[in-house]
Amino acid sequence: MIDLYAIGGMRKLNNDNYNTWSTCTMSCMQGQDLWEIVNGSEKEQPEVEDANYMLRKWKIKAGKTMYALKTTVDEDILEHIRDVKTPNEAWETFTKLFSKKNDTKL
């Protein structure tokens, strides 16, 4: 089980630490072979009927990634991704949400 929060004492995502959180999370997920699920290069489930193993593998990676994303954010941030279907959708939601906040701060 991946515990990003415990790695290097990383703080959960809140309204003030998106840049640090995203950098640390990206590195951790790359090390766990989960980043492709987040960045969209493995966005879709395999469609080949004979690929039950590949489909199962994708679902496991997506599940691990969603768990990592949902457990490394504060509860008020979790509300924004509670119903998303893919890790890529969750990441894009964070990017849009916090890019607006960063632009506002500038």
PyMOL commands that place a pseudoatom at each C-alpha (Angstrom):
pseudoatom trace, name=CA, resn=MET, resi=1, chain=A, elem=C, hetatm=0, pos=[0.000, 0.000, 0.000]
pseudoatom trace, name=CA, resn=ILE, resi=2, chain=A, elem=C, hetatm=0, pos=[1.308, 3.425, -0.911]
pseudoatom trace, name=CA, resn=ASP, resi=3, chain=A, elem=C, hetatm=0, pos=[1.400, 5.971, 1.877]
pseudoatom trace, name=CA, resn=LEU, resi=4, chain=A, elem=C, hetatm=0, pos=[2.480, 9.214, 0.242]
pseudoatom trace, name=CA, resn=TYR, resi=5, chain=A, elem=C, hetatm=0, pos=[1.733, 11.151, 3.421]
pseudoatom trace, name=CA, resn=ALA, resi=6, chain=A, elem=C, hetatm=0, pos=[4.366, 9.181, 5.306]
pseudoatom trace, name=CA, resn=ILE, resi=7, chain=A, elem=C, hetatm=0, pos=[7.030, 9.573, 2.621]
pseudoatom trace, name=CA, resn=GLY, resi=8, chain=A, elem=C, hetatm=0, pos=[9.408, 12.314, 3.622]
pseudoatom trace, name=CA, resn=GLY, resi=9, chain=A, elem=C, hetatm=0, pos=[6.820, 13.803, 5.976]
pseudoatom trace, name=CA, resn=MET, resi=10, chain=A, elem=C, hetatm=0, pos=[4.867, 15.213, 3.045]
pseudoatom trace, name=CA, resn=ARG, resi=11, chain=A, elem=C, hetatm=0, pos=[1.905, 17.346, 4.097]
pseudoatom trace, name=CA, resn=LYS, resi=12, chain=A, elem=C, hetatm=0, pos=[-1.535, 16.721, 2.684]
pseudoatom trace, name=CA, resn=LEU, resi=13, chain=A, elem=C, hetatm=0, pos=[-2.670, 19.044, -0.094]
pseudoatom trace, name=CA, resn=ASN, resi=14, chain=A, elem=C, hetatm=0, pos=[-4.369, 22.135, 1.229]
pseudoatom trace, name=CA, resn=ASN, resi=15, chain=A, elem=C, hetatm=0, pos=[-5.123, 25.568, -0.163]
pseudoatom trace, name=CA, resn=ASP, resi=16, chain=A, elem=C, hetatm=0, pos=[-1.544, 26.762, 0.314]
pseudoatom trace, name=CA, resn=ASN, resi=17, chain=A, elem=C, hetatm=0, pos=[0.835, 23.984, -0.780]
pseudoatom trace, name=CA, resn=TYR, resi=18, chain=A, elem=C, hetatm=0, pos=[-0.171, 22.767, -4.256]
pseudoatom trace, name=CA, resn=ASN, resi=19, chain=A, elem=C, hetatm=0, pos=[3.223, 23.286, -5.928]
pseudoatom trace, name=CA, resn=THR, resi=20, chain=A, elem=C, hetatm=0, pos=[5.115, 21.361, -3.242]
pseudoatom trace, name=CA, resn=TRP, resi=21, chain=A, elem=C, hetatm=0, pos=[2.443, 18.669, -2.983]
pseudoatom trace, name=CA, resn=SER, resi=22, chain=A, elem=C, hetatm=0, pos=[2.231, 18.104, -6.740]
pseudoatom trace, name=CA, resn=THR, resi=23, chain=A, elem=C, hetatm=0, pos=[6.021, 17.897, -7.121]
pseudoatom trace, name=CA, resn=CYS, resi=24, chain=A, elem=C, hetatm=0, pos=[6.367, 15.344, -4.311]
pseudoatom trace, name=CA, resn=THR, resi=25, chain=A, elem=C, hetatm=0, pos=[3.328, 13.362, -5.426]
pseudoatom trace, name=CA, resn=MET, resi=26, chain=A, elem=C, hetatm=0, pos=[4.551, 13.202, -9.010]
pseudoatom trace, name=CA, resn=SER, resi=27, chain=A, elem=C, hetatm=0, pos=[7.950, 11.874, -7.929]
pseudoatom trace, name=CA, resn=CYS, resi=28, chain=A, elem=C, hetatm=0, pos=[6.434, 9.282, -5.643]
pseudoatom trace, name=CA, resn=MET, resi=29, chain=A, elem=C, hetatm=0, pos=[3.994, 8.057, -8.289]
pseudoatom trace, name=CA, resn=GLN, resi=30, chain=A, elem=C, hetatm=0, pos=[6.775, 7.826, -10.872]
pseudoatom trace, name=CA, resn=GLY, resi=31, chain=A, elem=C, hetatm=0, pos=[8.681, 5.617, -8.439]
pseudoatom trace, name=CA, resn=GLN, resi=32, chain=A, elem=C, hetatm=0, pos=[5.626, 3.418, -7.931]
pseudoatom trace, name=CA, resn=ASP, resi=33, chain=A, elem=C, hetatm=0, pos=[4.983, 3.099, -11.726]
pseudoatom trace, name=CA, resn=LEU, resi=34, chain=A, elem=C, hetatm=0, pos=[1.665, 4.948, -11.344]
pseudoatom trace, name=CA, resn=TRP, resi=35, chain=A, elem=C, hetatm=0, pos=[2.418, 8.263, -13.046]
pseudoatom trace, name=CA, resn=GLU, resi=36, chain=A, elem=C, hetatm=0, pos=[1.213, 7.118, -16.491]
pseudoatom trace, name=CA, resn=ILE, resi=37, chain=A, elem=C, hetatm=0, pos=[-2.252, 6.652, -15.002]
pseudoatom trace, name=CA, resn=VAL, resi=38, chain=A, elem=C, hetatm=0, pos=[-2.227, 10.214, -13.664]
pseudoatom trace, name=CA, resn=ASN, resi=39, chain=A, elem=C, hetatm=0, pos=[-0.690, 12.032, -16.631]
pseudoatom trace, name=CA, resn=GLY, resi=40, chain=A, elem=C, hetatm=0, pos=[-3.125, 10.479, -19.082]
pseudoatom trace, name=CA, resn=SER, resi=41, chain=A, elem=C, hetatm=0, pos=[-0.871, 8.234, -21.147]
pseudoatom trace, name=CA, resn=GLU, resi=42, chain=A, elem=C, hetatm=0, pos=[-2.738, 5.282, -19.594]
pseudoatom trace, name=CA, resn=LYS, resi=43, chain=A, elem=C, hetatm=0, pos=[-5.994, 7.207, -19.249]
pseudoatom trace, name=CA, resn=GLU, resi=44, chain=A, elem=C, hetatm=0, pos=[-8.254, 4.586, -20.796]
pseudoatom trace, name=CA, resn=GLN, resi=45, chain=A, elem=C, hetatm=0, pos=[-8.778, 1.006, -19.821]
pseudoatom trace, name=CA, resn=PRO, resi=46, chain=A, elem=C, hetatm=0, pos=[-7.468, -1.519, -22.362]
pseudoatom trace, name=CA, resn=GLU, resi=47, chain=A, elem=C, hetatm=0, pos=[-10.201, -2.410, -24.839]
pseudoatom trace, name=CA, resn=VAL, resi=48, chain=A, elem=C, hetatm=0, pos=[-8.908, -5.737, -26.161]
pseudoatom trace, name=CA, resn=GLU, resi=49, chain=A, elem=C, hetatm=0, pos=[-11.277, -8.535, -25.136]
pseudoatom trace, name=CA, resn=ASP, resi=50, chain=A, elem=C, hetatm=0, pos=[-8.474, -11.062, -24.690]
pseudoatom trace, name=CA, resn=ALA, resi=51, chain=A, elem=C, hetatm=0, pos=[-6.598, -8.698, -22.416]
pseudoatom trace, name=CA, resn=ASN, resi=52, chain=A, elem=C, hetatm=0, pos=[-8.305, -9.551, -19.110]
pseudoatom trace, name=CA, resn=TYR, resi=53, chain=A, elem=C, hetatm=0, pos=[-4.921, -9.521, -17.438]
pseudoatom trace, name=CA, resn=MET, resi=54, chain=A, elem=C, hetatm=0, pos=[-4.113, -6.060, -18.830]
pseudoatom trace, name=CA, resn=LEU, resi=55, chain=A, elem=C, hetatm=0, pos=[-7.522, -4.745, -17.811]
pseudoatom trace, name=CA, resn=ARG, resi=56, chain=A, elem=C, hetatm=0, pos=[-7.076, -6.119, -14.290]
pseudoatom trace, name=CA, resn=LYS, resi=57, chain=A, elem=C, hetatm=0, pos=[-3.578, -4.617, -14.102]
pseudoatom trace, name=CA, resn=TRP, resi=58, chain=A, elem=C, hetatm=0, pos=[-4.902, -1.215, -15.234]
pseudoatom trace, name=CA, resn=LYS, resi=59, chain=A, elem=C, hetatm=0, pos=[-7.713, -1.295, -12.672]
pseudoatom trace, name=CA, resn=ILE, resi=60, chain=A, elem=C, hetatm=0, pos=[-5.270, -2.136, -9.885]
pseudoatom trace, name=CA, resn=LYS, resi=61, chain=A, elem=C, hetatm=0, pos=[-2.933, 0.715, -10.873]
pseudoatom trace, name=CA, resn=ALA, resi=62, chain=A, elem=C, hetatm=0, pos=[-5.860, 3.129, -11.189]
pseudoatom trace, name=CA, resn=GLY, resi=63, chain=A, elem=C, hetatm=0, pos=[-7.201, 2.054, -7.793]
pseudoatom trace, name=CA, resn=LYS, resi=64, chain=A, elem=C, hetatm=0, pos=[-3.818, 2.518, -6.106]
pseudoatom trace, name=CA, resn=THR, resi=65, chain=A, elem=C, hetatm=0, pos=[-3.437, 5.903, -7.722]
pseudoatom trace, name=CA, resn=MET, resi=66, chain=A, elem=C, hetatm=0, pos=[-6.911, 7.113, -6.721]
pseudoatom trace, name=CA, resn=TYR, resi=67, chain=A, elem=C, hetatm=0, pos=[-6.256, 5.924, -3.164]
pseudoatom trace, name=CA, resn=ALA, resi=68, chain=A, elem=C, hetatm=0, pos=[-2.977, 7.854, -3.084]
pseudoatom trace, name=CA, resn=LEU, resi=69, chain=A, elem=C, hetatm=0, pos=[-4.579, 11.004, -4.462]
pseudoatom trace, name=CA, resn=LYS, resi=70, chain=A, elem=C, hetatm=0, pos=[-7.601, 10.879, -2.157]
pseudoatom trace, name=CA, resn=THR, resi=71, chain=A, elem=C, hetatm=0, pos=[-5.613, 10.188, 0.996]
pseudoatom trace, name=CA, resn=THR, resi=72, chain=A, elem=C, hetatm=0, pos=[-3.069, 12.947, 0.434]
pseudoatom trace, name=CA, resn=VAL, resi=73, chain=A, elem=C, hetatm=0, pos=[-5.499, 15.848, 0.320]
pseudoatom trace, name=CA, resn=ASP, resi=74, chain=A, elem=C, hetatm=0, pos=[-7.375, 17.692, 3.021]
pseudoatom trace, name=CA, resn=GLU, resi=75, chain=A, elem=C, hetatm=0, pos=[-11.082, 16.885, 3.339]
pseudoatom trace, name=CA, resn=ASP, resi=76, chain=A, elem=C, hetatm=0, pos=[-12.230, 20.177, 1.808]
pseudoatom trace, name=CA, resn=ILE, resi=77, chain=A, elem=C, hetatm=0, pos=[-10.065, 19.445, -1.266]
pseudoatom trace, name=CA, resn=LEU, resi=78, chain=A, elem=C, hetatm=0, pos=[-11.329, 15.843, -1.460]
pseudoatom trace, name=CA, resn=GLU, resi=79, chain=A, elem=C, hetatm=0, pos=[-14.808, 17.147, -2.233]
pseudoatom trace, name=CA, resn=HIS, resi=80, chain=A, elem=C, hetatm=0, pos=[-13.556, 18.291, -5.642]
pseudoatom trace, name=CA, resn=ILE, resi=81, chain=A, elem=C, hetatm=0, pos=[-12.542, 14.765, -6.718]
pseudoatom trace, name=CA, resn=ARG, resi=82, chain=A, elem=C, hetatm=0, pos=[-14.907, 12.556, -4.743]
pseudoatom trace, name=CA, resn=ASP, resi=83, chain=A, elem=C, hetatm=0, pos=[-16.827, 11.416, -7.837]
pseudoatom trace, name=CA, resn=VAL, resi=84, chain=A, elem=C, hetatm=0, pos=[-14.151, 11.483, -10.561]
pseudoatom trace, name=CA, resn=LYS, resi=85, chain=A, elem=C, hetatm=0, pos=[-13.649, 8.272, -12.520]
pseudoatom trace, name=CA, resn=THR, resi=86, chain=A, elem=C, hetatm=0, pos=[-9.928, 8.336, -13.338]
pseudoatom trace, name=CA, resn=PRO, resi=87, chain=A, elem=C, hetatm=0, pos=[-6.706, 9.522, -11.708]
pseudoatom trace, name=CA, resn=ASN, resi=88, chain=A, elem=C, hetatm=0, pos=[-6.085, 11.755, -14.708]
pseudoatom trace, name=CA, resn=GLU, resi=89, chain=A, elem=C, hetatm=0, pos=[-9.426, 13.476, -14.140]
pseudoatom trace, name=CA, resn=ALA, resi=90, chain=A, elem=C, hetatm=0, pos=[-8.523, 14.009, -10.472]
pseudoatom trace, name=CA, resn=TRP, resi=91, chain=A, elem=C, hetatm=0, pos=[-5.126, 15.469, -11.346]
pseudoatom trace, name=CA, resn=GLU, resi=92, chain=A, elem=C, hetatm=0, pos=[-6.616, 17.765, -13.976]
pseudoatom trace, name=CA, resn=THR, resi=93, chain=A, elem=C, hetatm=0, pos=[-9.185, 18.927, -11.412]
pseudoatom trace, name=CA, resn=PHE, resi=94, chain=A, elem=C, hetatm=0, pos=[-6.403, 19.863, -8.981]
pseudoatom trace, name=CA, resn=THR, resi=95, chain=A, elem=C, hetatm=0, pos=[-4.442, 21.594, -11.717]
pseudoatom trace, name=CA, resn=LYS, resi=96, chain=A, elem=C, hetatm=0, pos=[-7.417, 23.716, -12.756]
pseudoatom trace, name=CA, resn=LEU, resi=97, chain=A, elem=C, hetatm=0, pos=[-8.450, 24.467, -9.192]
pseudoatom trace, name=CA, resn=PHE, resi=98, chain=A, elem=C, hetatm=0, pos=[-5.024, 25.542, -8.003]
pseudoatom trace, name=CA, resn=SER, resi=99, chain=A, elem=C, hetatm=0, pos=[-3.905, 27.256, -11.198]
pseudoatom trace, name=CA, resn=LYS, resi=100, chain=A, elem=C, hetatm=0, pos=[-6.778, 29.681, -10.708]
pseudoatom trace, name=CA, resn=LYS, resi=101, chain=A, elem=C, hetatm=0, pos=[-5.747, 30.256, -7.096]
pseudoatom trace, name=CA, resn=ASN, resi=102, chain=A, elem=C, hetatm=0, pos=[-2.110, 30.797, -8.085]
pseudoatom trace, name=CA, resn=ASP, resi=103, chain=A, elem=C, hetatm=0, pos=[-3.146, 33.271, -10.820]
pseudoatom trace, name=CA, resn=THR, resi=104, chain=A, elem=C, hetatm=0, pos=[-5.287, 35.140, -8.305]
pseudoatom trace, name=CA, resn=LYS, resi=105, chain=A, elem=C, hetatm=0, pos=[-2.379, 35.390, -5.856]
pseudoatom trace, name=CA, resn=LEU, resi=106, chain=A, elem=C, hetatm=0, pos=[-0.161, 36.890, -8.566]
for i in range(1, 106): cmd.bond("trace and resi %d" % i, "trace and resi %d" % (i + 1))
show_as sticks, trace
zoom trace
